[in-house]
Amino acid sequence: MSFGIEAASYYVPSLYLEIKDLAEKRGIEPAKLEKGLGLHKMGLPDVHEDAATFAAEALLKLIKDYSINPKDIARIYLGTESALDAAKPTASYAMQMVERVLEADFGERVFRNCDVVDMTFACVGGVDALHNALDFVRVNPDKKAVVIASDYAKYELASSGEYTQGGGAVSLLISAKPDLLEIDNHWGVATESVFDFFKPRRQYKKKDLIGAPDVYPDKIEIFTDEPVFDGQYSNQCYQDRIREAYQHYKDVTGKEKPYQDWKYIVFHLPYAFHGKRIFTEIYSIENGFSYETPDQQKAVAKSEDYVQLINQKIEKTQRASSEIGNMYTASIFMAFLSGLQTSFNENEDLSGKEIGFFGYGSGSKSKVFAGKVSENWKKVVDKWNLFDNLNNRTAIDFETYEKLHRKRLNESVNAGYNGFGLDSIEEENPVLNGARYYSYKK
Ligand SMILES: CC(C)(COP(=O)([O-])OP(=O)([O-])OC[C@H]1O[C@@H](n2cnc3c(N)ncnc32)[C@H](O)[C@@H]1OP(=O)([O-])[O-])[C@@H](O)C(=O)NCCC(=O)NCCSC(=O)C[C@@](C)(O)CC(=O)[O-]
């Protein structure tokens, strides 16, 4: 019996900022961002959007596009690091939004008996959700689970992370009928606790917070959606963890050079070119040589053989990331969709081809795993139209972007939007303080 991904969907917010507009305003050479890091556009949530609406959109689309009976979904595992609440899972918000839309066809509370939960480990939380969903269906082969990875990657204005921002969600139906990808039960794992990128509950003095009500103690804890990070150190941690997890994967599988058999090497992409920049180390180890200096590393990156490897195994998986930016938990799955959509558009047959994955989450953990593309894959990909949809988004100017970022816009940029949106956050009723209310516009 085989297990894996039966169907997949995604949601990308409809607004974007051209990277060259950001570069110009921040005094950065556009070529550094476009040719150095592979960035073209940055996907951004509108005023009414957040990680819960992204997740709800991706879940509803999955159910509708593949005519899934929602009552057949036994679990919904949501990988996210953009939690809206420290106790109530974002998955519970997303699930309820979708339940209400499905009410007309399936009756009230269609997910009443569904086991719904969030999983958090920075960007690898979506892979953790997938791993656990697969374990669940392996034990219960007659059941189906949904994995959603949903995030808004937000950094401080003018920081070195700003140009890597992005957001959106990917949803996957996991079952014993893997029409898209059969996933092997071999996992390479590497973990080390580090501070490369994290989102602490920072303490602020009340006097620093304009308008803080008197009921708070002198120091209060608040959540922030912007991380504390050290960019170059995070690159190093990523490189170290994927090397260790890949070695573990080789130990577990007994394979000597697994990536050489992979049609695509799919990475967690914090920005489009990250995978190809970081993979030189594993490539060198596997090919029996090493480098010491940055110049030697660059020589490897530019070598004919390595460039060929990028063109064959990585480049197509980068394309969506260049148009969206970091999607945190969803990035690795979007890279997978990008590769498959490109092959589909180019009429390539992927049936039976093996695909390898390098997940990474700051803080830090990597998971390496692989799967085989199923014979029915085209039927699944047929629903995506990924690049057409990315071309249909709305560009915003830099001033609007800054206002959105600072939460200074009261109305959605796309005021006539369709779909899920946040209506309000409770402020009046003390026993509901902070509750979020959403609705669906047809
Ligand atoms: C990602 C960094 C570190 C990049 O940091 P940076 O300082 O902007 O860029 P850089 O100096 O590392 O690289 C610039 C590249 O552009 C090239 N360049 C320069 N000028 C030109 C030019 N004129 N024309 C053409 N190319 C040019 C330059 O040569 C170089 O390419 P290389 O040759 O080294 O491959 C930064 O944006 C950052 O701090 N981002 C936030 C953290 C991050 O994304 N870290 C990545 C690894 S950790 C991770 O993936 C986890 C994460 C972040 O997703 C979070 C989670 O797990 O939850």
The ligand as an ORCA input file, in Angstrom:
! r2SCAN-3c Opt
* xyz -5 1
  C      18.686     36.050      3.099
  C      19.591     37.181      3.533
  C      20.545     36.659      4.603
  C      20.373     37.680      2.350
  O      21.325     38.608      2.806
  P      21.902     39.770      1.939
  O      22.956     40.388      2.772
  O      20.808     40.632      1.425
  O      22.480     39.078      0.633
  P      23.844     38.275      0.449
  O      24.990     39.229      0.546
  O      23.871     37.066      1.336
  O      23.691     37.792     -1.030
  C      23.483     38.682     -2.097
  C      23.752     37.966     -3.390
  O      23.545     38.913     -4.429
  C      24.713     38.995     -5.230
  N      24.783     40.384     -5.738
  C      25.042     41.510     -5.042
  N      24.999     42.570     -5.879
  C      24.702     42.098     -7.125
  C      24.527     42.693     -8.413
  N      24.651     44.016     -8.577
  N      24.225     41.912     -9.455
  C      24.094     40.557     -9.301
  N      24.252     39.941     -8.100
  C      24.562     40.700     -7.034
  C      25.854     38.615     -4.297
  O      26.988     38.234     -5.049
  C      25.201     37.474     -3.520
  O      25.134     36.299     -4.321
  P      26.174     35.068     -4.199
  O      27.185     35.374     -5.215
  O      26.713     35.027     -2.805
  O      25.356     33.856     -4.524
  C      18.759     38.359      4.074
  O      17.803     38.760      3.146
  C      18.038     38.009      5.350
  O      18.563     38.232      6.439
  N      16.763     37.451      5.247
  C      15.981     36.998      6.384
  C      16.479     35.671      6.963
  C      16.545     34.579      5.916
  O      15.786     34.561      4.974
  N      17.449     33.589      6.103
  C      17.564     32.479      5.188
  C      17.961     31.164      5.864
  S      17.009     30.815      7.334
  C      15.479     30.232      6.735
  O      15.360     29.894      5.601
  C      14.345     30.216      7.696
  C      13.324     31.339      7.522
  C      13.978     32.689      7.348
  O      12.540     31.112      6.372
  C      12.458     31.458      8.766
  C      11.811     30.232      9.373
  O      12.314     29.127      9.390
  O      10.754     30.449      9.990
*
